Amino acid sequence: MADTLSTGPKDRSTSPMIFASSVLSISSLLLGGCAANAESIAQVEPVLEVANQPTINPENWPKSESPIAVNPAIEARIADLLSKMTLEEKVGQVIQADIGSVTPADVKKYNLGSVLNGGNSAPGGDNRTTPQAWLALADEFWDTSIDTSDGGLGIPVLWGTDAVHGHNNIIGATIFPHNIGLGAANNPDLMEEIGRVTAEEIRITGQDWTFAPTIAVVRDDRWGRTYESYSEDPEIVASFAPRLVAGIQGRPGDNDFLTGANLVATVKHFVGDGGTVAGKDQGDNLMSEADLRDLQASGYVPAIEAGVQVVMASYNSWHGEKMHGFKPMLTDVLRGRMGFDGFVVGDWNGHGQVAGCKPTSCAASFNAGLDMFMAPDTWKELYKNTLAQTKSGEISQSRLDEAVARILRVKLRSGLFEAGRPSTRALAGKWEQLGSDSSMEIARQAVRESLVLLKNEGSVLPIKAGAKVLVTGDGADDIGKQSGGWTLSWQGTGNENSHFPKGHSIYGGLKQAIEASGGQASLSKDGTYPSRPDVVIVVFGEDPYAEFQGDRPHVDFEPTEPLEQLKNYKAAGIPTVAVFLSGRPMWVNPELNAADAFVAAWLPGSAGQGVADVLVAGSDRKAAHDFKGRLSFSWPGSSYQTGINKGDDNYAPLFAYGYGLSYAQPRNVGMLSESEELAGATKSDITSMMMAGVAQSPWVMGVTDARGYRALGDSRGKSLAETLDIIATDRAAQEDVRQLTWSGPADFLISTNPVDISRQANGDMAVQFDYRVESAPAGSVMLGGACKADEPCDGLIDVTGSMKAAAGQGWKIGKIKLSCMSEAGADMTRITSPFTLRSEAAFSVSLSKIMIVENSGDASCSL
């Protein structure tokens, strides 16, 4: 990788706010570079429909084949099973249900081929349950799946899990850096080791299959899944894919291929998810066929040639065609040209987005080449409809047999039929090997090789032996924050250091190393210090997120507290080191200027000591390890430089692809332009309170009952007195709804520090929300605004009648004028919650979106 610094464009006067509300033109998207002027971008509307719809020509795609030889014994067994299976058993095999919505008894009754645990599904509904509970549940599913007492064939169930950076659902497991950091390390040998450790730890808790690795090639860093990509460069992705597959599955031809400590891997998402317009999750990819092939699909042929057994279809479209129903890619290219011989699984209800389909019915997706529906909470109705469609001929018997054969082939290749109960298999129950010293050492190596040194003025790093060091920042002593999304919970929220018994925070690692060198290390949450330190390390960055919840309109790092801390230390003449945690490159020029040294640490996972390995010197005045990480994503020179990639025309990043300083090769960066900071209006925007079921900063979801207030950081929770229960469900996407169920008096509220929205109230604005009444209220229901408990100024409106009338009527949009809350007593100059929903008795309602909007004549003081 080249070691180059590009200063990039500096003084664009047009506000990036214009760009935040628009998307790249098609031409600039395909070039991938930074546009010359934000105004010109804003004036171009995206072309979502084209006059000449592009087509896929399979002959343009690389031809390859699986390395796995046809096994006559396996093929004979498949034929025998197919000849004996009932139609119901066959349909059951092509459906995968989530453990939060299916029981072991259901698996037997419906002959389901697979189960999965989604990001927020766990035994007993507890994301932080014991490893033992996972293995016990695996035994239960296995036992019922092979039970032939009802006359069935007893085909064993296959359990899939999202182990995307280690076995990240399990307390005590090794949590590796997310893929963006591994891309910066650029060490294929290390990738195979990470795959091997992950597979071994999955075997300990009894699962058979991982939905990894992700081999997306991200081209716009606004995407909330950017950190799941190794690089914007398809070469890195193509070099990693086969090594990770080999680490997880073993190598074709070896005796332990797919068996023993190895298991089934998945490459995802096929194909184009990293190249959608504006980085929109589940959006439309408008690349040419050649770019779809060369950029987005680079890792698939190497993975197939490594013997990967599962490919997951992608949510995204290509020129309007949803991949879950796009036969030219799922069948003609993936199988006909690339030679894939495993099975294709869908993503979470992704088949329901295909034209003419819904999550409970989609023959079109199956006929296009999807072999297994991922139908987490819709599986029962989907089973019934798929069975009916097969009986009617809408799905042919031959197509069903083809899909079932592919699933059985993977099960037989992996030895699942003979494997026995999960608790009796190799490594099962070896709890001491979860997060073992050897596994954590590999994670630690991955952390230190992933760190990218962006700046080191005055050789502040490495920290000198014997130094007095102050460590601060909200990421300093927070293993959950440094691990990011897909960590114990889907969004990675709600975690505490105690949930990582084998882990180390960044501060924990620094303290150990600094004291070993004869120095002193202290942690200060507020950044203050009783005596002047020699150096300050500020650890800060993005809070955890996953998938579409992390989509952004720009890449400005907006929180101001870390910057103020850095500036204060600079003014005091204290050398500072910034350790930046993020799932993407971000515009941090002010923070770069305020720090003497700046380290991009990405999302390093649970081995926080790896940071200290590189930052702290020993008694010989040298760090044990130099910086090896180099940018696998170009670093932006402005907040709206979001689609800038190596090889683009007019390529002008701040730090180019491949950039990274080291102790051996230092370089001064100097002062950077700060003119691209986003307008203050963006930072203080309070109109979006909940989007896709998630509270938007600065708003927080919470519940209050007779025992007090509880903030909700996870997708599920209860009020303190357990009179209000909240779970995540699906509407248009995974877990984009919060279902509230009351059993007694409690409030649900979206709140923040007191804000003045009197102008909005006087300006005839309203709170608008999407809701669906699941069960009518048994008592009164009030809705409106509220203030802090010790400074009451509530203005609540009785909506009992409206909620009763809406029961069972599906999704509705409600609007309540802010002025009505004011008239009811709410003080809009110091409101803390413009949306408080109070029920006195049993009641259930689902919410997906809450906003402050203009009254277009349809808002009043009632629903």
N, C-alpha and C positions, 0 to 999 in steps of 0.2 A: 504493500500500500504506500502511496506517496505521502510525504510529510509536508503538506502545503497549507498555507494560511491565505485565504482570500478575504479581503476586507469587505467586498460586496457593496451593494448600493447603500447610501447613507442617508440622504436627505429628501425622501419622498414626503411631500407635504399633504398629499391626500390621506384623509383619515382611513385607517384599515377597517373602521366600522362599516364602511361601504362594502368592502369585500366580504366581511363576515356574514352579511346577509345574502350574498350571491354565491355563485360557484364558478369555477374555471370554465372558460370557453372550451369547446371540444379540441380546437387546435392546440391551445396551451396545455391541456391535459395530456394530449398525446406526446407533446414535446417534453412535458414534465418539468419545465424550467420555471424560473421566476419571471412573471410578466413584467414588462417595462414600466407599466404605470397602473396604479390601482383603479384609476377612473376608467381606463379602457377595459379593464376586467369587468367592472360593475355594469358597463353598458351592454355586455354580451350575455344574452339569455342562453341557458343550456339547451342544446338540441337533443331532446329526449326521443324524438321520432325522426327518422331519416327517410328520404324519398326512396333510396335504394337499400333495402334491408340487407346488410352483409350476411354472408352465409359461411358455414364451415365446410371446408373441403378436406376430408380426412387424409388425402394424399399429400397435403402440405405439412402434415405432422410427422414427427419422428416415428420410425417403426422399430419396435423392440419386442421382447418376449420375456415371459417369466422364466427364471432359472430353475423352477421346480419341475422335475420330470413327472409325467403322468404316472400315477401309481395304480396299476390294474386292480389291486386288492381294494383300494379305496373306492375306485370307480364302480366296482362290482357291488360293494356294500351300499353305495349311494343308490344304485339302481334297485337293489333289494328293498331298501327302506322306502323309496318312492312307490314301489309296487304295493307296499303294505300300508302306507299312510292313508288315513282318511282325508277328505278335503278339509275338514276342520283342523286337523293336525298340520296340514301344509300351510294353511292361512296363519295359524298361530306362529309358525316358525318365522314368518316375515315381519313380525311385529315385535317392537321393543318398547317396554313400559318402564316408567321411572319408579324406583322403590318407594317414593313418597305417595304413589297412587296405585300401587299394586301389592298384593300379599302373596306369600308363598302358595296359598291355596288357589289364588287366581292363576298362577303359573301352571298349576296342574290342570285346572278346569279348562283353560283356554289353550293349553299346549304352547305357551309362548316361547319363542326361540331365544329371547334375550331380555335382560333387564339392564338398567343403567342407574347410576346415581348422578343426578344433575348437580350443579354447583352448590345448591342449597338443600340437597337431599342426603339424608344419613339415617342410620338405624335409630328408630325411635324419634325421628325428627330432630335429633340433637347433633348439630354440626361438629360439636366438640366432644363427642362421646369417646369411649375407649376403643383402642384397636381390637380388643377382644370382642366387642359388640359387632364389629364389621365381620369378623370371621364367623361368629355364631350365626349371623344372618345369611352369610354365604352358604353355610351348611343347610339352613332351612330351605333356601331356594333350590339348592341341589337335590335335597331329599324329595321334595314334591315334584320336581321336574322329571325325575327318573322313576317315580312311582307308577307302576303298571296295574295297580289294583282295579282301575276303571276300564281295563282292556286296552289302554293306549300303549304306544311303543316305548314311552319313557325316554324321549330324546333329551339329553342334558341341556340345561340352560347356560347361556354364555353371558357373563356379567362384565359390562363395560364401564370404565371410569375415566374421568378427565384428569389424568395425572400429567399435567402439562409442564410443570417445573418441579419434578419429583412427585412423590405420592402425596400430593399437596392437600388431600382431604383428611389426612390422618394426623392426629396428635402424636408428636414425637418423630415423625418421618423427616427425612432429609429434604429441605426446601432449597432447590438450586436457583441461581439467578434466572430471571425471565429471559426469553430468547434474544431480546435486543442486546442484552449484555453479553450473551454467548457469541453473538455475531461479532461484537467488538473484540472478543478474545480470538476468534478466527482459528480455532484449534480443532480440526476434525477428529483427531485421536481422542481428545477430551470428550467430544460429543458422544462417542461410542461408549466411553466409561459412564457417562451420565445416563445413557439409555440402559446400560446394564444394571446400575444401582437402582434406578427407578423400577425396573421390572422385578428385581429381587424383593424390593420392599412391598410391591403390590402383591406378590406371591405370599408374603407373610400374613396379609389380611384376607386372602382367599379370592381375589378377583382374577379374571382371565384375560382381560383385554383393556388396552388404554387408547383413548382418543388422542393420540399424539404420535409423531410430531406435527405441529403446524408448519407448513412450508409456503405460507403466503409471502409474496414479495410486495411490500408496502411502498406505494408511490406518493401518498399524501398523508402527512403525519397528523392530520386532524382525526384520523380514524382511531376509535377507542381501543382497537386491537393492535395498534402499532407495536406494542411491546411483545406481542406474540410472534413477531417476524424477526428473523435473524438479520435481515439486511434489505436495503433497496437494490442491492446488486444480486442478480440471479445466480451469479457464479458461486457466491458463498452458500446460498440456499441449496444449490445443486450439489455442492461438495458435502454439506452436512446431512442431507436427507438419507443417503444410503448408510451412513455411519450410525445415525441414530436408530434407523430401522434394524441394523445388525445388532446394536447394543440391546435392543428390546427383544427381538425375536430370535437372535442367534443367526447363524449363516446356513442357507440351504445346503443340504448334504451332510451337515453335522448331525450327530446322534441326538443332540439336545435342541435342535431347531424347533422352536415353538413349544418346547416342553421343559420340564425341570424348572430351572430358575428363569426361563424365557417365557414369553407370552405373545399374544397377538398385538400388533401395532396398527395404527391408522395414520394415513397421510391426509391432510385436510388443508383448505376446503376447496374442492374441485368445482370450478376453477375461476379465478379472477377476483377473489374477494379483496385482494390488496390494491386493486386498481379502480375502485369505484369513483364516480364523480364526487369531488369535494371530500373524499375519504368517508363517505356516508356508509355506516354499517348497514348491510343488507341492501345496498343501493345498486345502481346500474353501472356496469363497466362498458365504456364506449370505445375501448381500444380496437385497433384493427385485429384481424385474425392473426397476423404475424406477431404483433406485440403480445396478444393473449398467449400465444405459443412460446415466444422467446423470453418474455419477462415473467408472466404469471405462472406458467406451467413448467418452469425450468426444473423443479425438483421431482417431478412425477416419474419420468422415465428412469432416472437413477434409483428411485425408491422401488419401482416395479422390478428393476433388474437386481435389486437386493432381496426381492421376495416378499415385499409387503403384502399383507393379506386383506386389508380393508382400506377403502377410499371413502371419505365422507364427502357427500355433495355439499355445495356451497349455497348459502342464502342468496347470494347476489344474482343479478341478471346480467346478460350480455346483450346489449342493444334491445332491451325490453323483454328478453326471453329468460325466465327464471331457470337457473341451472338444475333445480330439482325436477324439472320436467323437460329438459333439453336433450333429446335423444341424440342429436349429432355429436354431443360431447360425451354423455354418459355411456353411450353404446358404441357409436361409430368410431370415435377417436380413442376413448379410454380402453376399450376392449379390442376393437378391430385393428387399430394401428399400434397402440402402446403394449398390447398383449397382456393386460391385467387379467389375472385369473382368480382373484378373490371375490369378495362381494362388496357392493356399494351400499352404504348406510346413509340415511338422511340425517339432517341436523334437527334440532329441537322443533318439532312441528313444521319444519321447513316445507314439507310437501303441501301444506295448507295454503301456501302463497302462490302456488301454480294457478294459472288462469283456469277458472271453472271449478276449482277445488276448494275444499275447506279442511281443517285438520282432521275431521272425522270421516272424510271421503275423498280419495284421490287416485282413481284408476290411472289417470294420465301420467302421474309421476312414476308409478310402478311400470307402466307400459313403456316409458321412456328409458328405463334401465335402472331405476332404484330397486334394490333387492330387499332391503329391510327398512321399514318405516320406523323412524324414531318418533314415537307417539306417546310422550311421557304421561300426560294426563288425559289423552283422548283415545287411548288404545282400545277401550271396550267398544265404543261406537265404531271406531275404524275397523275393528275385527268384524263386526256384524256387516258393515257395508262392503268390505273387501270380500267377504264370503258370498254375499249376494251378487256382487259384480262378477265373481268367478262363475257362479251358477248361471248367470244370465249370458255369459260370454263376453262381457265388456273387458274382462281380463281373461285371456285364453288359458286353457289348462297347460299348454306347453310353456307359456311365459311363467306361470306359477311354478311349474316343475323346475324350470331353469333357475329361478331365484332360490328355491329351496335347495336345489342341488349345490349351488354355490355356497350357501350357508353351511350345509352339511359337510362339504369338502373342507372348509376351514376348521370346523369342529373336529373332523376326523384327523386332519393333518396335525392339529394341536394336541391330539391324544385325549380329548375331552371325554370321550365315551368310556375310556378305561382309567381316567384320572382318579376316581374315587372322591369321597367327600373332600371339600376344600381343606378341612382341618387335618386331613391325613396326607396331604401332598408335601412335596419338597418345600422346605423353608416355612411352611405354615406354622404360625404360633411362635416363631423365633423372635420374640419381642425385643430381645437384646440387640438384634441386628437392625431394628428401626433406628435410623440416625446413629449408626455405629461410628466409632472413631474413624475407621477407614473410609466410610461413606462421607462423613462430614469433612474429611481432609480433601476429598475430591471436590466437594462443594466449595471449600475454602480456596482451593487452587483456581476454581472457576471464577470466584469473586475477584481475586487479585489480578487475574489475566484479563478481566473484563473492564477494569477501571481505565478511564481515558483522562489523561492530564491535559486540560485545555490551557492552563496558565500556571506559571510558577515564577513570579517576579521576585527578585532578590533571593532566590533559592530558599524560600521559606520551608519548602519541603526538601528532604525529609525532616520531620520534627527531631531536633537535636537531643541526644542523650542527656538526661538530667533536667530537661525543661519542665517548667511549671505550666501546665496546659489546662485551659478551661474548655469544656465541651458543652455546647448548647444547641438549640434548635429542636423543633418538634419531631424530627426523625432520629435524634441522637440515641435515644434509649427506647425504641419502639420497633420490635421485630416485625410486627404486623405491617407497619408502614413501609419498612424496607423490603418486605416481601411482595407487596402489591396485591392485585386481584388474583382470583383463583387460589386463595390460600385459606383453607378451612371453611370459608364461605365463598359463595360465587363472587361477590364484589370485594372480598378480602377485608370486609369491615367487621367490627365487633371483636377483634382479637386483642389479647393481652399477652405480655411476655410469658406469663405462666402457661400459656397454651403451646409454648415451644420449649419443652423441657430439655431438649438437646441443643437448642439454639443459643446464639449470642447476638446481642444488639451491637451496633457499631460502637457505641460508647463502651460496652463491656469489653470488646476486643481492644479498643484504644487504651483503656485503663490498664489492662493486663500488660500490653506492650510497653507503655510509657513507664509504668512502675518497674518493669523488668530492666529498663534502661537506666534506672536510678532517678527517674523524674516523678512528678506528681500530676495526677489527673483528677479533676473534679467536674461534676455534672451540675449545671445550673439551668433550671427550666426557664427562668425569665431572663437569663443572660447576664445577670449582675454578678459581681465578684467582690469578696471582702478584701482581697489583696490583689494587686495587679499581676496578671499572668504574663508569661513570656510570649504566649501565642494562644489564639482562640480558634477552635474548630467549630463551625456552624453547620449542622446537618439538617437539611430541609428539602422540600420538594412536593411533588404531587401526592395527594391522598389516594388510597387504593380505589380502583374501579375496574370494571370488566365490560367488554363488548360495547354495545351502543351507549351504555351509561357513561362511557368515557369519550364519546364523540365531542369534538370541540369546533367552534367557529373560527378559531385562530390558535396560535401556539405561544401566545404571551403567557409567561408565568406571572399570575396576577397578585397572589398574596403579598402584602407589603411588609409584614413584620420581619421576615428574614433580611430584607434589604435595609430596613432601619437599623437592625442589629449590626450588620456589616458596616454601615456608615458610621455608627457610633464608635465602633472599635477603631475604624480608620481615623476618625477625628481625634481619638485618644492616642493615636500612634502605636496601637497594638497590632502586630502582624496577625492576619487572619487567613484561615483556610476554609473555603466553602466546599462542602461535600453535597452534591446535588442528586437527589433521588427522583427519577422520572421514568415514565414509560415511553418517552419520545424525546427527540431533540426539541428544545424550547428556546424562545427568545428571552435571554437573561442578561442582556448587555449591561443594565445597571448593576446587577449582582456581580457580574464579571469585573466591572470597573471598581467596585467597592471591596473586592477581595484581592489579596496578594496572590493566593493560589486557588485554583478552581478545578475540582475533580468531578467528572460525570461518572457517577456510581451506578446509574440505572436502577434496577430493582434487584438487589443482590441476594435476597433470600435469607435463610437463617444462619448462615456462616459469616456473621459480621466481622469476625477476626481477620478475614481476608483483606479488609480495608486497612487495618493497622499494619498488616504484613508489608504494605507498600509505603505507607505514610510515615512510619516511625523508624528512626535510625537506632542502631545498637551502639555499643560502646566504641565501635570502630568508626563511628560517624557515617555509616552507610546503612541504608535500608536493606533488609534481607532480600527484598525483591524490587526490581525496577518496574516501571510502568510498561506493560506490553500492549494494552488495549489501544486499538485504533478505530476511529469512527467507521461504523458500517452503515451509518445514515448521515447524510450531509447536515450540517448544523446551520440553522436559519440566521440570516442577517436582518430579518425584520419579523414582526409578529404575523404577517400574512404571507410569508415565504414558506408555504406549506407543502408545495408539490415540487420540490427541487431535488434533482437526482443526478447522480454521476452520468456523464455522457449527454446531458441535455444541451440544446442550443442555449446560448446566453447564460451559461452556468456560472452563478456568482453567489455562492454561499458565504457565510461568515467563516466557517471552518469547513474545508473541503472533505469529501469522502476520503478516508484513509489518514486523516490528520490525527496526531497524538504526540505530545511531547514525552520526554523521559529524562531521567537524571543524566543519562549518557548523551542525550541530544537536547539540551535546553534551548529555549528561544523566547525572546520577549514579545509579548502581545501588544502592550501599550494600551492607551485609552481607546475605547470604542464608542461609536455614536449611540446616543440614547434617544434619538429623535423619533424612533418608531414605537414608543410606548403607546398602548391603546388609550383611547379617550376615557376619562374618568366615568363617563356615563355607563360604559360597559361594566366597569368594576362595581358600580353601585346599583346595577339593575336588580330590582326586586320584584319584577312583574311575573317571573316564572317561579312558582312555588313548588310545584311537583310536576315532573315530566316522566313519563313511562314508569310511574310508580315510585320514583325516587325524588326525595327532596333536593331542590337546587340551592346551591350556596347563594346567600347566607342562611337559607331556611333549613330548619331541622324538624324531622317528624318526632312527635312525642305523645305520651299518654299520661293522663292524670286521673286518679281515683281517690278514694277516701284515705289511702295510705301515702299519697304524694305523687310526684312527677317522675317519669322515666323517659329519657331520650331513646329513640330507636335508631341504632346504627346498622342493624342487620335487616334482612328482608322479612323477618318474622319476630314476634315478641308478644309479651303480655304486660298489662298494667300490673302495678305492684300487688294489688289485691286480687288480681286475676279475674277482673270483671270485664276486661276487654282483651280479646285475642286477635292478633294480626298475622296473616300469612300472605305469601306472594303467590299469585296465580297468573295465568296468561290471557292476553287479549289479542294483540297484534304481534307480539314478540314474547320472548321468554321472560317471565316474571316482571311484566310491565304493569301489573295491577296489584294493589294492596286491598285485601278483603278484610273488613273489620267486623268482628262478631262480638256483640255485647251479651253478657249474662246478668249484668247489673249496672249501677250507675258508674259512668266514666266519661271522660272527654278524650277525643282524638284531636290533635292540633298540629298545625304547621306554624312554627314560631321562630323568632330571632331576637336579637337585642331590640329594645324599643326603637321604632322608626316613625317618622312623620309622613303619613300618607294623606294628610288633610287635603293637599292639592288634588290628589287623585279622587278623593271623595267629593270634593267640590266640583271637580271636572266631569262628573257624571260617569265615573268608571265603576266597574263591577267585578266581583269575584266570580269566575266561571269555572265549572268543574264537570268532568265526565263521571257519571255514576250509574250504578246498577243496583237496585234494591234486591237482595237475595232472599230476605224474609222480612215481612212487615213488622214494624215496631209494636211491642206490647205495651209501651208507655210513651211518654212525650219525647220528642226529638227537637233539639234546638240547634240553630246554625247561626254563626255570626262572628264578631270580633271580640277579642279579649286582651287584657293587659296582664302584667305580672301578678302573681297571686297576692303579693304584699302591697300591690298598688292597683286594686281592682277598678276596672272601668269597662266592664263587659257590656256588649250590646248584642244580645242574642235574639233571634227571630224564631218563632214556632213554625216548624216545617213538618209537623207530625202527619197532618192530613195528606200532604204531597207525597211523603215517603210511603204511606200506606197505599196510596193510589198507584204508585210506581212499582209496587211489588210484582215481580214476574213479568214486567213489561220490557225487559231488555235494557240496553244502554240508553241513557239520556244525557242531555247537556243542561245543567242548571246554572242560573245566573241570579245573583243577589247584589243589588246596588250597594256600594260602600256607604252611600249617604243614609241608607236604611239602617245600617249598623250604627252610624253616628246618631241618628234619631232615637235609636233604642238605648243609647247611653254610652257607646264606645267613644273613647277619646282618641281620635285619629292622629293626634300629634304625638302620641307615645304608645301606639299600639304594638303589641308583641306578637299577636296572632290574628291576622285577618281571616283565618279559616279555623274555627273551632266547632267541632261537631259533637254534641252532647246527647247521650241517650240515658234514660233513667231505668230502662228495663231491656229485655231481650230484643235484639235487632241485629240485622246483618246487611251491610252495604259494601260494594266494591268501588274503589276510586282509582283512576289512572292518570288524570291530569288536572291540575289546579293552577289557575292563572289570574292575574289582574288585567282586565281588558277594557276596551271602550264599550260603553253602552250603545248598542246600535238600535235602540228602541225596543229591545226584547228583554231587558232586565227590569225587575221591579222589586218589591219588598216581599215577594213570595216566589216559590218555585213554580 
